[in-house]
Amino acid sequence: MTVINGSHFSNLEGFYEEISQLFMKDEDWKVGTLDGFDDILYGGFGVFEDNEEIEIIWKDSQKSKEDLGFNLTKEFYENKIRQGKPFNVELIQQKLDELIDGNGQTLFEILIEIIESHKNITLTLE
């Protein structure tokens, strides 16, 4: 069982730091992107094997839901749009527009979706 502790971080960088400590203890690289987070959940490196049954408990998930909510997500997309390449600015603008319209996902919801896309992982929000 792995525990993500929402009281340990308040932004996406802090989340990546928490995840890197939990899943990548003896590895040389750290998680730094949403794709990287998705990749480590497949296992085979870090602390668990390919398709190993894993239970993740996300403590203080309500705090994380607020921390990684609308404002931080809006800032996340705006920063990518400002940077331009290599990001697909049109796609990111569309995601930002959806977020502002109330139809888009927050970073917290994206992270949950990534975790839940791995059938071998059981997620409990506390």
C-alpha positions, 0 to 999 in steps of 0.5 A, spaced: 500 500 500 502 506 498 500 513 501 500 519 497 499 525 503 496 531 500 498 535 506 505 534 504 504 539 497 500 544 495 502 544 487 503 540 482 511 540 483 510 538 490 505 532 488 511 530 483 516 530 489 511 526 493 510 521 487 518 521 486 519 519 493 514 514 494 515 510 487 522 512 485 526 511 491 532 508 488 531 511 481 536 517 478 530 520 475 524 524 478 517 525 475 516 531 472 510 531 467 503 528 467 506 523 462 511 521 466 506 520 472 502 515 468 509 512 465 511 510 472 504 507 474 505 501 469 511 499 474 517 495 472 522 500 475 521 504 481 518 500 487 513 495 484 513 490 478 509 490 471 501 490 473 502 488 480 496 489 484 497 496 488 493 500 493 494 507 493 490 511 499 490 519 497 490 522 504 487 529 505 485 528 498 480 534 499 486 539 500 489 536 494 482 537 490 482 544 492 490 545 491 490 542 484 483 545 482 481 551 478 486 556 479 492 552 479 490 548 473 488 555 469 495 557 471 498 551 468 495 552 462 497 559 461 504 557 462 504 552 457 501 557 452 506 562 454 512 557 453 509 555 446 513 550 443 513 544 444 506 544 447 500 544 442 498 551 444 491 550 440 489 544 444 491 547 451 487 553 449 481 549 448 483 545 454 483 552 458 477 554 455 473 548 457 476 549 464 473 556 464 466 554 461 466 549 467 467 543 462 474 542 463 478 537 468 482 540 473 489 537 475 486 533 480 481 530 476 486 529 471 491 525 476 485 521 478 483 519 471 491 517 470 491 513 476 484 510 475 486 508 467 491 503 470 486 497 472 491 494 477 491 500 481 485 501 487 485 508 489 482 510 495 481 518 497 481 520 504 
